[in-house]
């Protein structure tokens, strides 16, 4: 009898816990997430070290509170400084992928801005202008950056950043490494779109 009562109490406890679980409203990271806008615009990266060339491209994202998530694409002008001699005329890099970021106190005229671009791409080569571009290596690229952003108008924001571009996957048997394409960068990002009405002091 005692064992039967214990089993009945255990069954009631399980049923009660299950009922509470079905009825409870759990607070999660995304409970208060709300899409408030979207934007797109050009991105430019200027090499600050390792003789990195300029990369240009663009991206777009959804604005969720003070965060944003979207995609980007970038390509370098050239990397011919890596090959001053030999048959290589132009060496460049192109990549694209995810673009994540956020702002702190975005309704202030000037505020903090940070982002990370995480993507995949390829290194291409042109042999003295006589050969079409051909793919050399599949690569992975990660570029974290941080800086300041200026609210020019309600629909236009201008960000200036510093960051680091990390490249991996380069075939070292070809005479260069990922370090040749990695280094410190300065970035300029123009964002055109709608960034929401609600004042927010969160990232």
DRENVEXVO-281615 format. One record per residue: residue number from 1; chain; x, y, z of N, C-alpha, C in turn. Coordinates in Angstrom, 3 decimals, padded with zeros to 6 digits. Example, Ala and Ser with C-alpha at 12.3 -4.5 7.8 and 13.67 -1.06 7.14 Angstrom:
// DRENVEXVO-281615
> 1, A, 013.190, -005.690, 007.800, 012.300, -004.500, 007.800, 013.200, -003.300, 007.800 .
> 2, A, 012.850, -002.250, 007.080, 013.670, -001.060, 007.140, 012.900, 000.030, 007.870 .
//
This chain:
// DRENVEXVO-281615
> 1, A, 000.832, -001.213, 000.000, 000.000, 000.000, 000.000, 000.866, 001.263, 000.000 .
> 2, A, 001.930, 001.217, 000.802, 002.816, 002.383, 000.885, 003.461, 002.658, -000.452 .
> 3, A, 003.929, 001.579, -001.136, 004.538, 001.754, -002.452, 003.540, 002.290, -003.457 .
> 4, A, 002.301, 001.828, -003.380, 001.256, 002.300, -004.296, 001.000, 003.786, -004.097 .
> 5, A, 000.949, 004.233, -002.845, 000.735, 005.656, -002.574, 001.902, 006.490, -003.077 .
> 6, A, 003.109, 005.955, -002.896, 004.275, 006.693, -003.372, 004.237, 006.844, -004.890 .
> 7, A, 003.834, 005.750, -005.591, 003.746, 005.817, -007.042, 002.669, 006.798, -007.488 .
> 8, A, 001.541, 006.808, -006.757, 000.470, 007.741, -007.101, 000.906, 009.191, -006.898 .
> 9, A, 001.622, 009.453, -005.786, 002.126, 010.800, -005.522, 003.141, 011.225, -006.583 .
> 10, A, 003.996, 010.261, -006.978, 004.989, 010.567, -008.017, 004.301, 010.881, -009.340 .
> 11, A, 003.244, 010.082, -009.673, 002.498, 010.329, -010.902, 001.818, 011.687, -010.878 .
> 12, A, 001.237, 012.046, -009.735, 000.600, 013.361, -009.602, 001.624, 014.483, -009.744 .
> 13, A, 002.818, 014.283, -009.180, 003.876, 015.305, -009.271, 004.314, 015.499, -010.712 .
> 14, A, 004.464, 014.385, -011.446, 004.855, 014.465, -012.856, 003.794, 015.186, -013.671 .
> 15, A, 002.494, 014.812, -013.450, 001.403, 015.463, -014.174, 001.323, 016.941, -013.859 .
> 16, A, 001.530, 017.306, -012.594, 001.488, 018.708, -012.182, 002.623, 019.507, -012.838 .
> 17, A, 003.822, 018.902, -012.840, 004.972, 019.564, -013.471, 004.732, 019.750, -014.960 .
> 18, A, 004.189, 018.714, -015.618, 003.906, 018.804, -017.050, 002.882, 019.892, -017.348 .
> 19, A, 001.848, 019.983, -016.482, 000.810, 021.013, -016.661, 001.393, 022.409, -016.532 .
> 20, A, 002.261, 022.585, -015.529, 002.917, 023.885, -015.358, 003.792, 024.215, -016.557 .
> 21, A, 004.477, 023.188, -017.077, 005.339, 023.421, -018.226, 004.568, 023.867, -019.446 .
> 22, A, 003.360, 023.312, -019.620, 002.541, 023.700, -020.766, 001.990, 025.107, -020.617 .
> 23, A, 001.736, 025.519, -019.376, 001.093, 026.812, -019.145, 002.095, 027.945, -018.969 .
> 24, A, 003.321, 027.618, -018.601, 004.288, 028.677, -018.258, 004.677, 029.475, -019.490 .
> 25, A, 004.925, 030.743, -019.278, 005.441, 031.626, -020.308, 006.918, 031.863, -020.029 .
> 26, A, 007.780, 031.200, -020.780, 009.215, 031.294, -020.529, 009.789, 032.523, -021.212 .
> 27, A, 010.631, 033.262, -020.506, 011.330, 034.393, -021.100, 012.595, 033.887, -021.760 .
> 28, A, 012.806, 034.240, -023.012, 013.972, 033.801, -023.760, 014.677, 035.007, -024.363 .
> 29, A, 015.830, 034.728, -025.014, 016.616, 035.790, -025.622, 015.830, 036.542, -026.676 .
> 30, A, 014.901, 035.853, -027.377, 014.199, 036.462, -028.494, 012.774, 036.881, -028.156 .
> 31, A, 012.400, 036.836, -026.854, 011.052, 037.228, -026.474, 010.710, 038.645, -026.923 .
> 32, A, 011.668, 039.540, -026.756, 011.417, 040.945, -027.047, 012.002, 041.382, -028.391 .
> 33, A, 012.490, 040.419, -029.184, 013.045, 040.750, -030.489, 011.927, 041.184, -031.422 .
> 34, A, 012.153, 042.274, -032.135, 011.130, 042.800, -033.036, 011.807, 043.434, -034.241 .
> 35, A, 011.407, 043.020, -035.422, 011.951, 043.624, -036.641, 011.407, 045.040, -036.764 .
> 36, A, 012.305, 046.012, -036.777, 011.881, 047.410, -036.820, 012.276, 048.098, -038.123 .
> 37, A, 013.027, 047.427, -038.986, 013.428, 048.065, -040.225, 014.351, 047.191, -041.050 .
> 38, A, 014.896, 047.787, -042.108, 015.820, 047.103, -042.992, 016.667, 048.147, -043.706 .
> 39, A, 017.831, 047.722, -044.193, 018.715, 048.677, -044.866, 019.588, 047.953, -045.879 .
> 40, A, 020.213, 048.733, -046.728, 021.204, 048.242, -047.677, 022.159, 049.366, -047.999 .
> 41, A, 023.322, 049.025, -048.546, 024.265, 050.068, -048.896, 025.645, 049.534, -049.205 .
> 42, A, 026.548, 050.424, -049.665, 027.906, 050.018, -050.022, 028.821, 049.875, -048.812 .
> 43, A, 029.830, 049.013, -048.970, 030.859, 048.781, -047.960, 032.217, 048.916, -048.639 .
> 44, A, 033.143, 049.602, -047.985, 034.502, 049.728, -048.493, 035.491, 049.406, -047.390 .
> 45, A, 036.479, 048.579, -047.697, 037.550, 048.237, -046.759, 038.874, 048.740, -047.312 .
> 46, A, 039.628, 049.454, -046.470, 040.947, 049.958, -046.836, 042.003, 049.240, -045.999 .
> 47, A, 043.018, 048.683, -046.657, 044.060, 047.979, -045.939, 044.922, 048.929, -045.114 .
> 48, A, 045.170, 048.570, -043.868, 046.035, 049.354, -042.988, 047.375, 048.675, -042.748 .
> 49, A, 047.470, 047.395, -043.059, 048.714, 046.664, -042.836, 048.872, 045.602, -043.909 .
> 50, A, 050.063, 045.066, -044.020, 050.348, 043.937, -044.908, 050.085, 044.264, -046.380 .
> 51, A, 050.122, 045.560, -046.727, 049.900, 045.994, -048.105, 048.579, 045.491, -048.686 .
> 52, A, 047.565, 045.400, -047.837, 046.263, 044.959, -048.320, 045.680, 045.989, -049.276 .
> 53, A, 045.069, 045.499, -050.350, 044.432, 046.417, -051.286, 043.021, 046.746, -050.834 .
> 54, A, 042.408, 047.690, -051.515, 041.050, 048.121, -051.182, 040.026, 047.100, -051.680 .
> 55, A, 039.026, 046.828, -050.844, 037.914, 045.958, -051.230, 036.631, 046.770, -051.238 .
> 56, A, 035.795, 046.526, -052.218, 034.528, 047.241, -052.326, 033.401, 046.241, -052.537 .
> 57, A, 032.211, 046.616, -052.088, 031.051, 045.750, -052.233, 029.854, 046.360, -051.548 .
> 58, A, 029.009, 045.524, -051.010, 027.817, 046.032, -050.350, 027.107, 044.931, -049.594 .
> 59, A, 026.016, 045.321, -048.945, 025.252, 044.361, -048.177, 023.917, 044.927, -047.757 .
> 60, A, 023.148, 044.109, -047.094, 021.848, 044.522, -046.589, 021.440, 043.637, -045.429 .
> 61, A, 020.512, 044.131, -044.605, 020.131, 043.376, -043.415, 018.786, 043.838, -042.882 .
> 62, A, 018.197, 042.986, -042.045, 017.030, 043.348, -041.258, 017.493, 043.936, -039.939 .
> 63, A, 016.805, 044.965, -039.461, 017.105, 045.584, -038.170, 016.157, 044.992, -037.135 .
> 64, A, 016.729, 044.368, -036.112, 015.949, 043.752, -035.035, 016.332, 044.446, -033.740 .
> 65, A, 015.446, 045.323, -033.249, 015.790, 046.214, -032.132, 017.033, 046.999, -032.528 .
> 66, A, 018.134, 046.837, -031.802, 019.358, 047.547, -032.163, 020.375, 046.646, -032.849 .
> 67, A, 020.003, 045.389, -033.092, 020.845, 044.471, -033.831, 020.472, 044.492, -035.309 .
> 68, A, 021.350, 043.927, -036.137, 020.958, 043.655, -037.511, 021.598, 042.342, -037.960 .
> 69, A, 020.939, 041.672, -038.898, 021.434, 040.424, -039.453, 021.078, 040.373, -040.922 .
> 70, A, 022.060, 040.031, -041.750, 021.836, 040.004, -043.187, 022.997, 039.370, -043.915 .
> 71, A, 023.299, 039.891, -045.108, 024.363, 039.330, -045.921, 025.176, 040.413, -046.605 .
> 72, A, 026.338, 040.027, -047.130, 027.248, 040.989, -047.774, 028.008, 040.299, -048.904 .
> 73, A, 028.675, 041.105, -049.728, 029.608, 040.622, -050.737, 030.687, 041.651, -050.952 .
> 74, A, 031.954, 041.220, -051.027, 033.084, 042.129, -051.204, 034.087, 041.524, -052.179 .
> 75, A, 034.796, 042.386, -052.911, 035.871, 041.948, -053.794, 036.983, 042.988, -053.761 .
> 76, A, 038.228, 042.530, -053.837, 039.358, 043.449, -053.828, 039.564, 044.038, -055.213 .
> 77, A, 040.251, 045.183, -055.228, 040.615, 045.782, -056.515, 041.681, 044.924, -057.172 .
> 78, A, 042.766, 044.638, -056.460, 043.788, 043.696, -056.920, 044.811, 043.476, -055.815 .
> 79, A, 045.619, 042.465, -055.996, 046.703, 042.161, -055.075, 048.006, 041.992, -055.862 .
> 80, A, 048.188, 042.754, -056.935, 049.352, 042.525, -057.783, 050.666, 042.860, -057.064 .
> 81, A, 050.584, 043.580, -055.914, 051.811, 043.864, -055.189, 052.429, 042.601, -054.604 .
> 82, A, 051.654, 041.525, -054.542, 052.207, 040.257, -054.063, 053.079, 039.591, -055.125 .
> 83, A, 052.890, 039.985, -056.378, 053.620, 039.362, -057.469, 054.212, 040.440, -058.370 .
> 84, A, 055.329, 040.996, -057.949, 055.980, 042.029, -058.744, 056.726, 041.428, -059.934 .
> 85, A, 056.997, 040.136, -059.847, 057.703, 039.469, -060.923, 056.934, 038.209, -061.310 .
> 86, A, 057.216, 037.692, -062.489, 056.585, 036.437, -062.907, 055.406, 036.672, -063.827 .
> 87, A, 054.616, 035.620, -064.006, 053.524, 035.641, -064.972, 052.234, 036.233, -064.432 .
> 88, A, 052.128, 036.405, -063.122, 050.879, 036.871, -062.538, 050.717, 038.366, -062.751 .
> 89, A, 049.624, 038.749, -063.373, 049.341, 040.161, -063.624, 048.412, 040.724, -062.557 .
> 90, A, 047.366, 039.991, -062.215, 046.404, 040.434, -061.219, 046.017, 039.249, -060.337 .
> 91, A, 046.025, 039.481, -059.041, 045.553, 038.479, -058.091, 044.531, 039.155, -057.197 .
> 92, A, 043.337, 038.619, -057.103, 042.325, 039.270, -056.269, 041.521, 038.253, -055.485 .
> 93, A, 040.666, 038.779, -054.620, 039.909, 037.950, -053.689, 038.470, 038.435, -053.661 .
> 94, A, 037.531, 037.510, -053.650, 036.122, 037.843, -053.529, 035.473, 036.926, -052.513 .
> 95, A, 034.558, 037.470, -051.730, 033.899, 036.658, -050.705, 032.570, 037.282, -050.308 .
> 96, A, 031.705, 036.465, -049.738, 030.402, 036.932, -049.275, 029.819, 035.955, -048.283 .
> 97, A, 028.854, 036.424, -047.509, 028.254, 035.564, -046.507, 027.362, 036.327, -045.561 .
> 98, A, 027.468, 035.996, -044.284, 026.614, 036.588, -043.259, 027.204, 037.907, -042.745 .
> 99, A, 026.288, 038.818, -042.381, 026.689, 040.107, -041.825, 025.853, 040.357, -040.577 .
> 100, A, 026.533, 040.408, -039.433, 025.874, 040.606, -038.143, 026.441, 041.855, -037.489 .
> 101, A, 025.601, 042.573, -036.750, 026.108, 043.758, -036.077, 025.095, 044.379, -035.161 .
> 102, A, 025.484, 045.523, -034.615, 024.590, 046.231, -033.717, 025.113, 047.608, -033.397 .
> 103, A, 024.256, 048.402, -032.774, 024.608, 049.753, -032.364, 024.205, 049.969, -030.916 .
> 104, A, 024.897, 050.888, -030.253, 024.589, 051.234, -028.870, 024.058, 052.654, -028.825 .
> 105, A, 022.861, 052.818, -028.254, 022.162, 054.107, -028.226, 022.065, 054.699, -029.636 .
> 106, A, 021.432, 053.956, -030.558, 021.412, 054.361, -031.967, 020.685, 055.653, -032.259 .
> 107, A, 019.896, 056.170, -031.304, 019.191, 057.428, -031.554, 020.057, 058.648, -031.267 .
> 108, A, 021.230, 058.443, -030.667, 022.174, 059.551, -030.510, 022.762, 059.913, -031.873 .
> 109, A, 023.125, 061.184, -032.038, 023.685, 061.643, -033.308, 024.897, 060.809, -033.710 .
> 110, A, 025.814, 060.616, -032.768, 026.989, 059.765, -032.982, 026.950, 058.662, -031.928 .
> 111, A, 027.109, 057.429, -032.337, 026.993, 056.316, -031.408, 027.942, 055.198, -031.820 .
> 112, A, 028.129, 054.240, -030.929, 029.001, 053.107, -031.205, 028.353, 052.151, -032.203 .
> 113, A, 029.213, 051.565, -033.033, 028.775, 050.643, -034.081, 029.766, 049.491, -034.160 .
> 114, A, 029.271, 048.289, -034.303, 030.145, 047.140, -034.468, 029.494, 046.097, -035.352 .
> 115, A, 030.308, 045.337, -036.066, 029.757, 044.280, -036.905, 030.791, 043.191, -037.113 .
> 116, A, 030.343, 042.082, -037.661, 031.220, 040.980, -038.046, 030.697, 040.409, -039.355 .
> 117, A, 031.585, 040.299, -040.322, 031.249, 039.665, -041.598, 031.925, 038.294, -041.636 .
> 118, A, 031.140, 037.275, -041.884, 031.630, 035.898, -041.908, 031.212, 035.285, -043.231 .
> 119, A, 032.190, 034.959, -044.066, 031.831, 034.501, -045.398, 032.824, 033.533, -046.013 .
> 120, A, 032.517, 033.177, -047.258, 033.326, 032.245, -048.027, 033.513, 032.818, -049.417 .
> 121, A, 034.603, 032.428, -050.061, 034.853, 032.966, -051.384, 035.985, 032.256, -052.068 .
> 122, A, 036.709, 032.990, -052.940, 037.777, 032.392, -053.722, 038.836, 033.433, -054.046 .
> 123, A, 040.044, 032.950, -054.303, 041.128, 033.773, -054.816, 041.243, 033.485, -056.305 .
> 124, A, 041.378, 034.543, -057.101, 041.419, 034.407, -058.556, 042.703, 035.002, -059.109 .
> 125, A, 043.077, 034.547, -060.297, 044.330, 034.988, -060.897, 044.125, 035.315, -062.375 .
> 126, A, 044.878, 036.312, -062.844, 044.912, 036.664, -064.253, 046.380, 036.645, -064.672 .
> 127, A, 046.725, 035.835, -065.647, 048.102, 035.691, -066.093, 048.392, 036.679, -067.212 .
> 128, A, 049.018, 037.809, -066.846, 049.436, 038.833, -067.798, 048.326, 039.293, -068.731 .
> 129, A, 047.087, 039.240, -068.222, 045.970, 039.746, -069.000, 045.543, 038.872, -070.156 .
> 130, A, 046.194, 037.729, -070.344, 045.891, 036.872, -071.488, 044.974, 035.710, -071.142 .
> 131, A, 044.774, 035.492, -069.859, 043.977, 034.351, -069.418, 042.789, 034.845, -068.615 .
> 132, A, 041.592, 034.339, -068.881, 040.444, 034.742, -068.056, 040.669, 034.401, -066.597 .
> 133, A, 039.949, 035.120, -065.737, 040.053, 034.842, -064.310, 039.694, 033.388, -064.034 .
> 134, A, 040.500, 032.760, -063.218, 040.220, 031.388, -062.846, 040.328, 031.243, -061.332 .
> 135, A, 039.559, 030.358, -060.801, 039.527, 030.179, -059.358, 040.752, 029.401, -058.895 .
> 136, A, 041.383, 029.892, -057.839, 042.539, 029.202, -057.276, 042.172, 028.419, -056.032 .
> 137, A, 041.648, 029.099, -055.030, 041.405, 028.465, -053.740, 040.061, 028.886, -053.169 .
> 138, A, 039.390, 027.932, -052.549, 038.218, 028.250, -051.739, 038.707, 028.741, -050.380 .
> 139, A, 038.143, 029.834, -049.898, 038.641, 030.440, -048.665, 037.495, 030.752, -047.704 .
> 140, A, 037.873, 030.911, -046.442, 036.973, 031.374, -045.389, 037.486, 032.726, -044.917 .
> 141, A, 036.571, 033.681, -044.716, 036.958, 035.041, -044.337, 036.098, 035.498, -043.156 .
> 142, A, 036.742, 036.045, -042.128, 036.035, 036.624, -040.983, 036.595, 038.019, -040.730 .
> 143, A, 035.697, 039.003, -040.600, 036.121, 040.393, -040.430, 035.328, 041.062, -039.318 .
> 144, A, 035.819, 041.029, -038.087, 035.186, 041.814, -037.017, 035.650, 043.265, -037.097 .
> 145, A, 034.770, 044.197, -036.730, 035.127, 045.615, -036.770, 034.319, 046.379, -035.722 .
> 146, A, 034.844, 047.529, -035.318, 034.145, 048.381, -034.355, 034.487, 049.831, -034.661 .
> 147, A, 033.545, 050.730, -034.390, 033.788, 052.138, -034.666, 032.618, 053.002, -034.253 .
> 148, A, 032.439, 054.097, -034.963, 031.385, 055.059, -034.678, 030.494, 055.234, -035.891 .
> 149, A, 029.233, 055.545, -035.619, 028.272, 055.769, -036.695, 027.595, 057.118, -036.500 .
> 150, A, 027.361, 057.817, -037.610, 026.713, 059.126, -037.615, 025.343, 059.019, -038.258 .
> 151, A, 024.316, 059.528, -037.560, 022.976, 059.598, -038.141, 022.887, 060.852, -039.014 .
> 152, A, 023.060, 060.674, -040.309, 023.007, 061.809, -041.229, 021.566, 062.276, -041.401 .
> 153, A, 020.666, 061.337, -041.681, 019.226, 061.591, -041.724, 018.544, 060.383, -041.076 .
> 154, A, 017.220, 060.398, -041.040, 016.499, 059.258, -040.472, 016.677, 057.995, -041.296 .
> 155, A, 017.018, 058.154, -042.573, 017.129, 056.997, -043.455, 018.548, 056.752, -043.953 .
> 156, A, 019.526, 057.513, -043.440, 020.910, 057.373, -043.916, 021.873, 057.460, -042.738 .
> 157, A, 022.708, 056.437, -042.593, 023.718, 056.410, -041.538, 025.090, 056.102, -042.139 .
> 158, A, 026.116, 056.747, -041.586, 027.488, 056.610, -042.075, 028.366, 056.110, -040.945 .
> 159, A, 029.039, 054.958, -041.157, 029.873, 054.353, -040.121, 031.326, 054.307, -040.573 .
> 160, A, 032.223, 054.615, -039.632, 033.656, 054.469, -039.845, 034.204, 053.502, -038.808 .
> 161, A, 034.964, 052.508, -039.242, 035.388, 051.447, -038.338, 036.850, 051.082, -038.552 .
> 162, A, 037.387, 050.357, -037.590, 038.666, 049.661, -037.741, 038.412, 048.204, -037.378 .
> 163, A, 039.153, 047.305, -038.013, 038.929, 045.890, -037.755, 040.087, 045.060, -038.260 .
> 164, A, 039.826, 043.777, -038.360, 040.860, 042.845, -038.829, 040.208, 041.811, -039.735 .
> 165, A, 040.813, 041.594, -040.877, 040.323, 040.572, -041.796, 041.197, 039.329, -041.686 .
> 166, A, 040.561, 038.212, -041.368, 041.249, 036.932, -041.232, 040.840, 036.030, -042.387 .
> 167, A, 041.839, 035.485, -043.093, 041.593, 034.630, -044.247, 042.271, 033.283, -044.027 .
> 168, A, 041.545, 032.191, -044.251, 042.122, 030.853, -044.162, 041.673, 030.028, -045.359 .
> 169, A, 042.371, 028.924, -045.602, 042.031, 028.046, -046.708, 042.892, 028.221, -047.933 .
> 170, A, 043.867, 029.138, -047.868, 044.738, 029.384, -049.013, 045.706, 028.210, -049.174 .
> 171, A, 045.882, 027.761, -050.400, 046.807, 026.672, -050.703, 048.236, 027.200, -050.678 .
> 172, A, 048.991, 026.831, -049.652, 050.343, 027.353, -049.485, 051.304, 026.821, -050.534 .
> 173, A, 050.938, 025.770, -051.232, 051.812, 025.242, -052.287, 051.914, 026.190, -053.475 .
> 174, A, 051.032, 027.176, -053.534, 051.062, 028.134, -054.642, 051.998, 029.305, -054.368 .
> 175, A, 052.608, 029.319, -053.199, 053.602, 030.348, -052.930, 053.119, 031.488, -052.061 .
> 176, A, 051.882, 031.426, -051.593, 051.387, 032.456, -050.675, 050.489, 031.794, -049.645 .
> 177, A, 050.213, 032.509, -048.560, 049.434, 031.961, -047.454, 048.273, 032.878, -047.116 .
> 178, A, 047.447, 032.428, -046.174, 046.348, 033.265, -045.720, 046.816, 034.564, -045.105 .
> 179, A, 048.028, 034.575, -044.549, 048.564, 035.802, -043.957, 048.754, 036.905, -044.991 .
> 180, A, 048.967, 036.533, -046.249, 049.124, 037.544, -047.296, 047.850, 038.331, -047.537 .
> 181, A, 046.715, 037.744, -047.172, 045.420, 038.383, -047.404, 044.739, 038.812, -046.102 .
> 182, A, 045.424, 038.620, -044.981, 044.894, 038.992, -043.669, 045.601, 040.240, -043.163 .
> 183, A, 044.899, 041.008, -042.331, 045.520, 042.186, -041.754, 044.499, 043.199, -041.276 .
> 184, A, 045.000, 044.271, -040.687, 044.145, 045.344, -040.176, 043.524, 046.111, -041.329 .
> 185, A, 042.277, 046.510, -041.134, 041.562, 047.269, -042.165, 040.803, 048.431, -041.521 .
> 186, A, 040.550, 049.454, -042.319, 039.619, 050.529, -041.952, 038.414, 050.400, -042.868 .
> 187, A, 037.245, 050.607, -042.330, 036.041, 050.424, -043.122, 035.144, 051.653, -043.135 .
> 188, A, 034.456, 051.832, -044.239, 033.424, 052.862, -044.371, 032.160, 052.170, -044.873 .
> 189, A, 031.077, 052.307, -044.128, 029.810, 051.671, -044.479, 028.705, 052.713, -044.534 .
> 190, A, 027.975, 052.734, -045.624, 026.815, 053.611, -045.781, 025.565, 052.744, -045.688 .
> 191, A, 024.665, 053.087, -044.769, 023.434, 052.309, -044.597, 022.231, 053.185, -044.941 .
> 192, A, 021.471, 052.745, -045.934, 020.266, 053.448, -046.362, 019.060, 052.568, -046.063 .
> 193, A, 018.092, 053.109, -045.347, 016.910, 052.318, -045.056, 016.103, 052.897, -043.916 .
> 194, A, 015.406, 052.004, -043.221, 014.553, 052.390, -042.100, 015.051, 051.672, -040.861 .
> 195, A, 015.255, 052.428, -039.770, 015.899, 051.882, -038.581, 014.981, 051.857, -037.367 .
> 196, A, 013.690, 052.111, -037.570, 012.728, 052.030, -036.488, 012.494, 053.356, -035.805 .
> 197, A, 011.348, 053.436, -035.106, 010.953, 054.656, -034.418, 011.294, 054.640, -032.941 .
> 198, A, 011.273, 053.437, -032.358, 011.356, 053.335, -030.894, 012.762, 053.630, -030.407 .
> 199, A, 012.868, 054.499, -029.376, 014.154, 054.781, -028.765, 014.604, 053.556, -028.002 .
> 200, A, 015.854, 053.170, -028.218, 016.385, 051.978, -027.567, 017.777, 052.248, -027.054 .
> 201, A, 018.086, 051.680, -025.877, 019.399, 051.833, -025.301, 020.089, 050.481, -025.183 .
> 202, A, 019.637, 049.529, -025.987, 020.236, 048.205, -025.968, 021.018, 047.983, -027.238 .
> 203, A, 021.903, 046.985, -027.198, 022.609, 046.596, -028.397, 021.657, 045.886, -029.337 .
//
